[in-house]
Amino acid sequence: MNEGHPVQALWCDPAGGIVARIVRALAERQVHAARTVVLVPYAQLMGVARAMWARCGSPGFVPRFETTHNWARSAGGFVPSGYDIAHDMARDLVTAQALLSQAGFSAERFALAGRLVELAYQLVPLAAAVSPDERVGEWAARAALVAEAGSESEWFRTESALIRIAVAWVATSGYATDVLQRDSTRAQVDALLVLEGFQTDPLTQALCALWGDRALRLSLVPADTRPEAAASHVALDPEDEAELAAACVLRHLAEDRAPVALVATDRALTRRISAQLKAQGVITHDETGWKLSTTRAAATLMSSVRACAHDASSDQVLEWLKSGADGDALVVQSLEARLRREGVRDWSAWCALVARSEKPHDATLLSFTEAIEERRAPMMRSRTLAEWLRALRELLEAGDQWEPLSEDMAGGKVIAALWLDAGAHGDDEEFPGGRHTLAEFTAWVRDVLEDASFVPPAGDQAPKVVVLPLYQLLGRAFGAVVIPGCDDRRLPASPEPPGNWSAAQRADLGLPSRETLEAAQRAAWAMALHNLSCELLWRQSDANGEPVRPSPLVQALQLDHALRPATDPRSPREVAVQRTEYPKPSGALLPLQNISTSVYEDLRRCPYRFFALRQLGLRSADELDAEVDKRDFGNWLHAVLGHFHQALAEAPTQDAQERAAFIEEAARRATRELGLSDAEFLPFAAAWPAVRDGYLHWLTGHEASGAVFVESEPWKEQPLGDLRLIGRLDRIDRMPDGQPFVIDYKTESASVSKERVKDPTEDTQLAFYAALVADDTLRAAYVNVGEKSSGTQTVEQPAVVEARDALVAGIIHDFTRIAQGAPLPPLGEGAVCDYCAARGLCRKDFWEVAQ
């Protein structure tokens, strides 16, 4: 440690340093160091204190530097039993459910258990600070009065009941630190010295009262905490802030100011900084850790549980399969491709679909689906929690997920947190509470993983970068301190007190008030600024572009002129501009035989789009769990009208009520076939009566013109030299003169359809459909099925024959040139580029700038 570092003086100053004061106190009381306990405010200070004593303490025996929890663990092992609070969420949640059942909240026990545990954990430090006898008597009575406030109100009755249950629970529970209040423990320790941090701990206060004159309090907070002039950096956004912070750390390391303290004000920001440092070969030691639920191991386990729900989505089952040993298997890839192509969001709908399929190539998928169902089926029934743990392990083992989970550091923590170990999964006596459904068990697993933290183990060498909370800078020496996230959201001057306790309840219970937390925050901030090399960073705007202000603590430094803007630690480098070539691929070696209207439309819109999406066959994966939109409504409407006209052809009728019944049955059939739920389809269901009535009214007039329905959704193929035109038409009618009438349904605005037919050579859709019909003369029109007052309208293309002939000639010409090696460049024009899936491949955004 640098001899001139402020922390060096705090510990080793001969006149007023912590070590010198401890030595004098032992001498004045004539107490042996080996029978002295020095309590430090957090665990990392134990090693620091021992090192400081070895540097400047008296020779001979060393006092025991402990935290209260470490001291209690060494004084006597505590094994929770019965209804004791174990500080193990897996067990405490089940205990909370049992207590709620006994209190008359059996039906709500799963919903309220998490809240009850939260309240209990907040009360534990207060209850553990009093003796067991006082805890069940005077303290419990005083704390129970807090629950009575507001209990007469219906709004607060449940909350008051939860507080009463929490008070009774913590009052009757035993704690590991109870051993410290026993006479036998006091007999082994002649002197108790408490090194106080930024906040007073109720337990250490109680211990000082027990030891009386043999206890001494020493403040670790330096008397002189006048801040040094801190360097400041203002970043543009979160990404820029992470880059700046990583660069600051790297500069401090390059200038030999290790170790560097990286203060964690925001977990996402800190992990982003750590990732950037890791890319530069710098590994951080994270003392704060992160939620176990955010690790890959926890995600793997949760995917297994969620995939077994009876209403699991296809995405959830795919996620589970991909996380197992078969994740890269061809059958899983084939299954995913099929699910996305068919748009099957619900797994149960897929099981029904593949079961009734008669296609030979579906046999493999059927067999694989049945194997998946065999693994999912045992997880459907209710069982006790101990049985659920055994069933979950069996599920993981069946999917070859157990071994990778147990070999992973975070996976081992997941296994331990959920009591999945083979010899320690517990039995019905350890996990009381009756039977649980899969949904209830899933909620329990989620809450347990959310509560637990994963802290990677430290390496053998002293870390160069330490990630820690602000208050853990106290009493430790760092070469530099970097504090990102110094904005008003992540570093408030007055932190929000935990829990929903009112100010009066906090005062009555003895919980820290907002003023106490603010004083501690400001003291920790001053301690950080006391470092000789401290850098503060904040952003001007958040990820969504919203402006962000500096923290009030930073604003106070600005008013005191205690901030100095620092230079950007990132070294600029010149990068030569390299022209991005305008792509001009040839598709001669990738001939297509089947040409549909969408294929040719891609070619006309952009040759490169045709090359990428059609000739190379590149596809973006469609989302399975997407909301129902107007496109889904259009698909549904096409299916409804197809079913309706087939039914009308089989049982012709002019009766309006019978036709209305036919179309309603067609609507129900289409809804079932497309797997649409009533909730998803609700926005469109409201408009359906107007659409239905408008279409039936149009149909009456259309039939009065002599049109007769011929077929719905026919598949057509038409040879064209070496090519074959293919497509599915919405509908074909026959006019009185024998001409076919090709109809294409549209749910767009009628004005859009009218714009389509203005230039016959620009609209390829009707012309292409006309080319699929083997008639020299025909008619073709768009039928706009709308819900507005205009209802359903016919928008006919009068020059469809001329447009068809021009289209056929164009197809022959275009594909002849492609076969001869004509380049297929991107056009880079029009709205088609805005939503083109091949935009990243053609690099339009780059060659546009370069040219």
PADREN-737435 format. One record per residue (C-alpha): x, y, z. Coordinates in steps of 0.25 Angstrom, whole numbers, padded with zeros to 4 digits, always signed. Layout:
<sites>
XYZ;...
</sites>
This chain:
<sites>
+0000+0000+0000;+0005+0014-0003;+0010+0020+0010;+0003+0033+0007;-0011+0027+0004;-0022+0033+0013;-0026+0019+0017;-0011+0016+0022;-0013+0028+0031;-0027+0023+0036;-0021+0010+0040;-0007+0012+0044;-0005+0027+0048;+0003+0025+0062;-0006+0036+0068;-0020+0033+0064;-0020+0021+0055;-0030+0010+0057;-0019+0000+0060;-0012+0009+0070;-0025+0012+0077;-0028-0003+0078;-0014-0005+0084;-0016+0006+0094;-0030+0001+0098;-0024-0013+0101;-0013-0008+0109;-0022+0001+0117;-0032-0010+0120;-0020-0020+0122;-0027-0030+0112;-0020-0040+0104;-0021-0039+0089;-0025-0054+0088;-0037-0051+0096;-0042-0039+0088;-0052-0039+0077;-0052-0027+0067;-0065-0026+0059;-0063-0020+0045;-0076-0015+0037;-0074-0024+0025;-0067-0037+0022;-0056-0032+0013;-0050-0023+0024;-0046-0035+0032;-0034-0038+0023;-0031-0023+0022;-0031-0022+0037;-0022-0034+0039;-0012-0028+0029;-0012-0015+0035;-0009-0021+0049;+0002-0029+0043;+0008-0016+0037;+0007-0006+0049;+0001-0014+0061;+0008-0019+0074;+0016-0032+0072;+0010-0045+0078;-0004-0049+0078;-0014-0043+0068;-0029-0040+0072;-0040-0047+0065;-0045-0038+0054;-0059-0043+0051;-0073-0039+0046;-0085-0043+0054;-0089-0054+0045;-0074-0060+0044;-0073-0059+0059;-0086-0066+0061;-0082-0077+0051;-0069-0080+0059;-0076-0079+0072;-0086-0090+0070;-0093-0096+0058;-0107-0092+0056;-0117-0102+0049;-0131-0096+0046;-0142-0105+0050;-0157-0104+0050;-0162-0090+0046;-0148-0083+0048;-0144-0073+0038;-0133-0080+0030;-0129-0069+0020;-0131-0079+0010;-0142-0075+0000;-0145-0089-0004;-0149-0093+0011;-0154-0079+0015;-0164-0079+0004;-0170-0092+0008;-0170-0088+0023;-0177-0075+0019;-0188-0083+0011;-0190-0092+0023;-0192-0079+0033;-0201-0073+0023;-0210-0085+0023;-0210-0086+0038;-0214-0071+0038;-0226-0073+0029;-0220-0069+0015;-0219-0083+0010;-0225-0079-0004;-0215-0068-0005;-0203-0074+0001;-0195-0075-0012;-0198-0061-0016;-0194-0055-0002;-0183-0064+0002;-0172-0055-0005;-0177-0043+0001;-0178-0049+0015;-0163-0054+0013;-0159-0040+0009;-0166-0033+0021;-0159-0044+0030;-0145-0042+0025;-0147-0027+0027;-0150-0029+0042;-0140-0040+0045;-0128-0030+0048;-0137-0023+0058;-0142-0037+0064;-0128-0043+0065;-0123-0031+0073;-0131-0034+0085;-0130-0047+0094;-0140-0058+0091;-0148-0056+0103;-0150-0041+0100;-0152-0044+0086;-0165-0053+0088;-0170-0043+0099;-0168-0028+0099;-0162-0027+0085;-0173-0035+0078;-0184-0027+0086;-0178-0014+0082;-0176-0018+0067;-0190-0024+0066;-0195-0010+0069;-0190-0005+0056;-0199-0015+0049;-0211-0010+0056;-0209+0004+0049;-0219+0004+0037;-0224-0010+0040;-0238-0004+0041;-0237+0000+0026;-0241-0011+0016;-0230-0006+0007;-0219-0009+0018;-0225-0021+0024;-0217-0031+0017;-0204-0023+0018;-0207-0022+0033;-0209-0037+0034;-0196-0040+0027;-0189-0031+0037;-0195-0038+0049;-0191-0052+0043;-0177-0046+0040;-0175-0041+0054;-0180-0054+0060;-0170-0062+0051;-0158-0054+0054;-0161-0053+0068;-0162-0068+0070;-0150-0071+0061;-0136-0075+0065;-0124-0068+0059;-0110-0072+0057;-0105-0059+0064;-0113-0063+0077;-0100-0070+0082;-0093-0057+0083;-0103-0053+0094;-0100-0065+0103;-0093-0064+0116;-0083-0075+0110;-0079-0066+0099;-0077-0054+0107;-0068-0063+0117;-0059-0066+0105;-0057-0051+0101;-0051-0041+0110;-0052-0029+0101;-0061-0025+0089;-0057-0014+0080;-0067-0010+0069;-0062-0003+0057;-0074+0005+0052;-0077+0008+0038;-0087+0018+0031;-0099+0012+0039;-0101+0007+0053;-0104-0008+0053;-0115-0012+0063;-0108-0025+0067;-0095-0018+0070;-0102-0008+0078;-0108-0019+0086;-0095-0026+0088;-0088-0014+0093;-0099-0012+0103;-0097-0027+0108;-0082-0025+0109;-0083-0012+0116;-0070-0005+0120;-0063-0016+0113;-0068-0011+0099;-0062+0000+0091;-0067+0007+0079;-0057+0013+0068;-0062+0020+0056;-0056+0015+0043;-0060+0028+0036;-0049+0038+0035;-0051+0051+0042;-0045+0059+0031;-0053+0055+0018;-0051+0067+0010;-0053+0063-0004;-0041+0064-0014;-0044+0070-0027;-0051+0059-0035;-0049+0057-0050;-0062+0056-0058;-0067+0050-0071;-0080+0053-0078;-0084+0042-0087;-0094+0042-0098;-0102+0030-0095;-0101+0016-0087;-0092+0010-0098;-0083+0022-0098;-0082+0022-0083;-0078+0008-0082;-0067+0010-0092;-0062+0023-0084;-0062+0015-0071;-0054+0003-0077;-0044+0013-0083;-0043+0020-0069;-0040+0007-0062;-0030+0003-0073;-0023+0016-0072;-0021+0015-0057;-0016+0001-0059;-0006+0006-0069;-0001+0017-0059;+0001+0007-0048;-0011+0011-0039;-0016-0004-0036;-0024-0008-0031;-0036+0000-0037;-0049+0001-0030;-0061+0000-0040;-0073+0005-0032;-0086-0003-0036;-0097+0007-0037;-0105-0001-0048;-0103-0016-0050;-0106-0015-0065;-0095-0004-0067;-0085-0011-0058;-0086-0024-0066;-0085-0016-0079;-0072-0010-0074;-0067-0023-0069;-0069-0029-0082;-0061-0018-0089;-0050-0020-0079;-0050-0035-0081;-0048-0033-0096;-0035-0025-0093;-0030-0037-0084;-0034-0030-0071;-0042-0039-0062;-0051-0032-0051;-0054-0038-0037;-0068-0035-0034;-0071-0034-0019;-0086-0031-0022;-0089-0042-0031;-0102-0043-0039;-0116-0050-0038;-0115-0064-0040;-0127-0064-0049;-0119-0056-0059;-0109-0067-0061;-0109-0077-0073;-0110-0088-0063;-0123-0083-0057;-0129-0079-0071;-0126-0094-0075;-0134-0099-0063;-0145-0090-0064;-0147-0093-0079;-0149-0108-0075;-0159-0104-0065;-0167-0095-0074;-0167-0104-0085;-0175-0114-0077;-0187-0106-0075;-0200-0111-0081;-0201-0097-0089;-0186-0096-0093;-0183-0088-0105;-0176-0094-0117;-0164-0084-0114;-0163-0089-0099;-0162-0104-0104;-0152-0100-0114;-0144-0092-0104;-0144-0105-0095;-0140-0114-0106;-0128-0105-0111;-0122-0104-0097;-0121-0119-0096;-0112-0129-0103;-0121-0129-0116;-0121-0114-0118;-0113-0115-0131;-0119-0128-0136;-0125-0127-0150;-0139-0132-0145;-0139-0120-0135;-0136-0110-0147;-0146-0117-0155;-0156-0116-0144;-0153-0101-0142;-0154-0098-0157;-0167-0105-0158;-0173-0098-0146;-0169-0084-0152;-0174-0087-0166;-0187-0092-0161;-0188-0081-0150;-0192-0090-0139;-0190-0082-0126;-0196-0092-0116;-0189-0106-0114;-0202-0113-0112;-0207-0108-0126;-0195-0114-0132;-0197-0127-0125;-0211-0128-0131;-0206-0123-0145;-0195-0133-0146;-0204-0145-0141;-0214-0143-0151;-0204-0141-0163;-0204-0152-0173;-0191-0147-0180;-0180-0157-0180;-0169-0147-0177;-0176-0143-0164;-0174-0157-0158;-0161-0153-0153;-0166-0141-0146;-0178-0148-0141;-0169-0159-0134;-0160-0147-0129;-0172-0140-0123;-0177-0152-0116;-0164-0154-0110;-0164-0140-0105;-0178-0142-0099;-0173-0154-0092;-0163-0145-0084;-0174-0134-0082;-0185-0143-0077;-0180-0147-0064;-0178-0132-0060;-0193-0129-0062;-0199-0135-0049;-0199-0128-0035;-0189-0134-0024;-0182-0130-0012;-0170-0121-0013;-0160-0132-0009;-0166-0140-0021;-0165-0128-0030;-0150-0127-0027;-0148-0141-0031;-0156-0140-0043;-0149-0128-0048;-0135-0135-0046;-0140-0147-0054;-0145-0137-0065;-0131-0130-0066;-0124-0144-0066;-0134-0149-0077;-0130-0137-0086;-0115-0138-0083;-0115-0125-0076;-0111-0129-0062;-0096-0132-0064;-0094-0118-0071;-0102-0111-0060;-0094-0118-0049;-0080-0115-0055;-0083-0100-0057;-0080-0091-0045;-0093-0084-0046;-0100-0097-0049;-0095-0103-0036;-0101-0091-0029;-0114-0093-0035;-0114-0108-0031;-0111-0104-0017;-0121-0092-0016;-0132-0102-0021;-0128-0113-0012;-0126-0122-0024;-0114-0129-0019;-0116-0144-0019;-0114-0146-0004;-0120-0133+0001;-0133-0131-0007;-0141-0132+0005;-0153-0140+0009;-0168-0137+0012;-0164-0133+0026;-0153-0123+0022;-0163-0117+0011;-0177-0117+0017;-0189-0110+0011;-0197-0121+0003;-0197-0123-0012;-0193-0112-0022;-0197-0111-0037;-0187-0109-0047;-0190-0094-0048;-0188-0092-0033;-0175-0100-0033;-0170-0091-0045;-0173-0079-0037;-0165-0085-0025;-0153-0088-0034;-0154-0074-0040;-0154-0067-0026;-0143-0075-0021;-0134-0072-0033;-0138-0057-0032;-0134-0056-0017;-0120-0064-0019;-0108-0057-0023;-0096-0062-0031;-0082-0057-0027;-0071-0063-0036;-0059-0068-0027;-0047-0059-0026;-0034-0064-0033;-0021-0067-0026;-0015-0054-0030;-0019-0040-0024;-0029-0035-0034;-0026-0022-0041;-0040-0017-0043;-0050-0019-0032;-0065-0017-0034;-0072-0013-0021;-0083-0005-0015;-0080+0010-0011;-0080+0007+0004;-0070-0004+0003;-0059+0006+0000;-0059+0009+0015;-0046+0005+0021;-0039+0000+0008;-0028+0005+0000;-0030+0006-0015;-0020+0013-0025;-0032+0019-0032;-0047+0019-0031;-0056+0020-0044;-0071+0022-0041;-0080+0021-0054;-0095+0024-0053;-0094+0037-0045;-0108+0041-0050;-0120+0045-0042;-0127+0031-0045;-0115+0022-0041;-0109+0031-0030;-0119+0038-0023;-0115+0047-0011;-0126+0041-0003;-0128+0026-0006;-0142+0020-0005;-0144+0012+0008;-0146-0003+0005;-0160-0008+0007;-0174-0001+0008;-0173+0004+0022;-0178+0018+0026;-0169+0028+0033;-0177+0025+0046;-0175+0010+0045;-0160+0012+0042;-0159+0020+0055;-0167+0011+0063;-0160-0002+0059;-0146+0004+0058;-0144+0003+0044;-0134+0012+0037;-0141+0025+0033;-0139+0032+0020;-0131+0043+0027;-0122+0032+0032;-0120+0026+0019;-0117+0039+0013;-0107+0042+0023;-0100+0029+0020;-0100+0031+0005;-0094+0045+0007;-0083+0039+0016;-0080+0028+0006;-0079+0038-0005;-0070+0047+0003;-0061+0035+0006;-0060+0031-0009;-0056+0046-0013;-0046+0045-0002;-0038+0036-0011;-0026+0043-0019;-0031+0038-0032;-0046+0038-0033;-0053+0039-0046;-0068+0041-0048;-0076+0038-0060;-0091+0040-0064;-0099+0040-0077;-0107+0051-0084;-0118+0042-0089;-0123+0028-0086;-0124+0017-0096;-0138+0022-0101;-0132+0036-0103;-0139+0042-0091;-0130+0053-0084;-0123+0049-0071;-0118+0059-0061;-0106+0058-0052;-0108+0053-0038;-0111+0063-0027;-0097+0059-0021;-0090+0063-0034;-0098+0076-0035;-0093+0080-0021;-0079+0077-0026;-0081+0086-0038;-0086+0097-0029;-0074+0096-0020;-0065+0096-0032;-0060+0082-0028;-0060+0076-0041;-0050+0076-0052;-0054+0072-0066;-0044+0061-0070;-0039+0057-0084;-0045+0046-0091;-0036+0034-0088;-0039+0027-0101;-0028+0028-0111;-0034+0033-0125;-0028+0025-0137;-0029+0028-0152;-0036+0018-0160;-0035+0019-0175;-0048+0020-0182;-0050+0008-0191;-0060+0009-0201;-0072-0002-0200;-0073-0008-0213;-0087-0007-0220;-0091-0022-0221;-0094-0028-0235;-0096-0043-0233;-0100-0052-0244;-0111-0062-0242;-0107-0071-0254;-0103-0083-0246;-0115-0082-0237;-0127-0084-0247;-0141-0084-0242;-0152-0093-0249;-0164-0089-0241;-0168-0074-0241;-0179-0069-0232;-0185-0055-0232;-0177-0051-0220;-0164-0057-0226;-0166-0048-0238;-0170-0036-0230;-0157-0037-0222;-0149-0037-0236;-0156-0025-0240;-0155-0017-0227;-0140-0020-0226;-0131-0030-0233;-0122-0032-0221;-0134-0035-0212;-0138-0046-0222;-0124-0052-0222;-0123-0052-0207;-0137-0056-0203;-0141-0065-0215;-0128-0071-0222;-0119-0072-0209;-0132-0076-0201;-0128-0067-0189;-0139-0065-0179;-0141-0057-0166;-0147-0066-0155;-0162-0062-0152;-0166-0059-0138;-0175-0070-0133;-0180-0062-0121;-0185-0050-0128;-0198-0042-0126;-0209-0044-0136;-0208-0032-0146;-0216-0028-0159;-0208-0038-0167;-0214-0049-0158;-0227-0043-0160;-0225-0044-0175;-0221-0058-0174;-0233-0062-0166;-0243-0054-0175;-0238-0062-0187;-0240-0075-0180;-0254-0070-0176;-0258-0066-0190;-0252-0079-0195;-0260-0088-0186;-0273-0080-0188;-0273-0081-0203;-0270-0096-0202;-0282-0098-0193;-0290-0089-0202;-0287-0097-0214;-0290-0110-0207;-0304-0104-0202;-0308-0092-0211;-0318-0083-0204;-0322-0068-0206;-0328-0067-0192;-0320-0056-0184;-0321-0063-0171;-0316-0076-0176;-0304-0069-0183;-0301-0062-0170;-0301-0075-0163;-0292-0081-0173;-0282-0070-0172;-0282-0070-0157;-0279-0085-0157;-0268-0082-0167;-0263-0072-0157;-0262-0081-0145;-0256-0092-0154;-0245-0082-0159;-0242-0078-0144;-0240-0092-0140;-0231-0096-0151;-0222-0084-0150;-0221-0086-0134;-0226-0072-0131;-0232-0070-0117;-0244-0061-0114;-0235-0052-0106;-0225-0050-0117;-0236-0048-0128;-0244-0038-0119;-0240-0025-0127;-0244-0031-0140;-0256-0039-0135;-0262-0025-0131;-0261-0021-0146;-0266-0034-0152;-0281-0032-0152;-0279-0019-0161;-0269-0027-0170;-0279-0039-0171;-0291-0031-0174;-0284-0022-0184;-0278-0034-0191;-0292-0041-0192;-0298-0029-0198;-0287-0028-0208;-0289-0042-0212;-0304-0040-0215;-0300-0029-0225;-0289-0037-0230;-0297-0049-0233;-0308-0040-0239;-0298-0037-0250;-0298-0051-0254;-0285-0056-0247;-0285-0070-0243;-0275-0076-0233;-0266-0087-0239;-0255-0090-0229;-0248-0084-0216;-0233-0084-0214;-0230-0093-0226;-0215-0096-0228;-0211-0093-0242;-0198-0096-0250;-0195-0091-0264;-0183-0095-0272;-0175-0084-0279;-0163-0090-0286;-0153-0095-0276;-0161-0088-0265;-0174-0091-0258;-0183-0080-0253;-0189-0085-0240;-0199-0079-0230;-0212-0080-0222;-0223-0071-0226;-0233-0066-0216;-0245-0069-0224;-0250-0071-0239;-0264-0067-0243;-0271-0069-0257;-0278-0058-0264;-0291-0060-0273;-0282-0059-0286;-0273-0070-0281;-0261-0062-0277;-0254-0065-0264;-0254-0055-0254;-0241-0055-0245;-0243-0049-0231;-0233-0045-0221;-0238-0041-0207;-0231-0029-0201;-0233-0023-0187;-0226-0010-0190;-0232+0003-0193;-0240+0004-0206;-0232+0016-0210;-0219+0007-0209;-0226-0003-0219;-0230+0008-0228;-0216+0013-0229;-0211-0001-0232;-0219-0002-0245;-0216+0012-0250;-0204+0007-0258;-0206-0008-0263;-0191-0010-0265;-0188-0007-0251;-0197-0016-0244;-0192-0030-0246;-0202-0037-0236;-0215-0038-0244;-0207-0039-0257;-0199-0051-0252;-0212-0058-0247;-0218-0056-0260;-0206-0063-0266;-0209-0075-0258;-0223-0076-0264;-0223-0083-0277;-0233-0074-0284;-0229-0064-0295;-0240-0054-0290;-0244-0052-0275;-0247-0041-0265;-0239-0039-0252;-0242-0030-0240;-0238-0027-0226;-0250-0028-0216;-0247-0019-0204;-0254-0025-0192;-0255-0014-0182;-0263-0010-0169;-0265+0005-0173;-0278+0011-0178;-0273+0008-0192;-0274-0007-0189;-0268-0017-0199;-0264-0011-0213;-0260-0017-0226;-0247-0010-0232;-0246-0016-0246;-0234-0016-0255;-0240-0013-0269;-0227-0016-0277;-0223-0029-0270;-0221-0036-0283;-0211-0026-0288;-0204-0026-0275;-0204-0041-0275;-0197-0042-0288;-0187-0031-0285;-0184-0038-0272;-0182-0052-0278;-0172-0045-0289;-0165-0038-0277;-0163-0051-0269;-0157-0058-0281;-0148-0046-0284;-0143-0044-0270;-0140-0059-0267;-0133-0061-0280;-0124-0049-0276;-0122-0055-0262;-0118-0069-0269;-0108-0061-0278;-0101-0055-0266;-0107-0042-0265;-0103-0035-0251;-0114-0034-0241;-0110-0020-0233;-0119-0014-0222;-0127-0002-0227;-0126+0004-0213;-0139+0013-0216;-0153+0014-0211;-0160+0009-0198;-0156-0005-0201;-0143-0003-0195;-0149+0001-0182;-0154-0013-0178;-0145-0021-0187;-0139-0034-0180;-0127-0033-0189;-0123-0019-0186;-0112-0023-0177;-0106-0033-0188;-0106-0022-0199;-0099-0012-0189;-0108-0001-0195;-0105+0008-0183;-0090+0007-0185;-0089+0008-0200;-0099+0020-0200;-0089+0028-0192;-0077+0023-0199;-0082+0027-0213;
</sites>
